[in-house]
Each structure stands twice: as C-alpha cells, then as structure tokens.
C-alpha cells in the first residue's frame, strides 16, 4: 500500500490552483468536471498528489486547526523571500533543533501550509 493523495475542498478552484501551482510549484496533473457545478484538479510532482475539489453548491469550506500540509524545500530563506515578494504573509521561522527549520503560511482556504528545510 502507498499513500496516494490528500483531498482539500476549496472555495475557489482557480485561486487555489494559482497558490499550489505558482507559489508551491506543483504541476497540474489532471483537471475535470465530473458533474455540473463540481470541478476537480490533481496536482503533484511525486507519488503523493493533492486533490482540489470545488463544489459550487457547497459554499464555504472549513479547515481544521490541527491539519497542515508540509513541503520540503532546499532553501527556506529563498522560499520565504519568494512568498513575501508575492504578498503571502508567513509566520515566524522556527528551528526546534539543529536539523530542521520551518514556517507556515495559509492557503486561500485557510489550510496551514508548512515549508520545511532539513539539515543533515
């Protein structure tokens, strides 16, 4: 068994696609509309994908406070600078031990996104 994807219900698919594609760097793998009023897109650059679902009739979405998606980056500082240039507010950089540094941002739906750099 392998972990295939995580599903995120979104308020606006276009806004979420811009965030995950342009800011996080995930390519859109496939996009379709299984029925009127619902759009789905899968993004990813490895085995695990993010599935974004926009159900127009659903309205607002709720993101749990204890949920986040983590993305490993090669340079935390470069990622932080890039996101700030794009107008994305980032939280404080944390370094709980010498092997890891990270910070959080929120996606357009309020989901916490963690960017993390590991040091060997």
ABEGO torsion letter per residue (X at the ends): XBBABBBBBBABAAAAAAAAAAAAGBBBABBBBABBGBBBBBBEABABBBBBBBBAAAEBBBBBAABBBBBBBABAAAAAAAAAAAGBBBBBBBBABAABBBBBBBBAAGBBBBBBBBBX
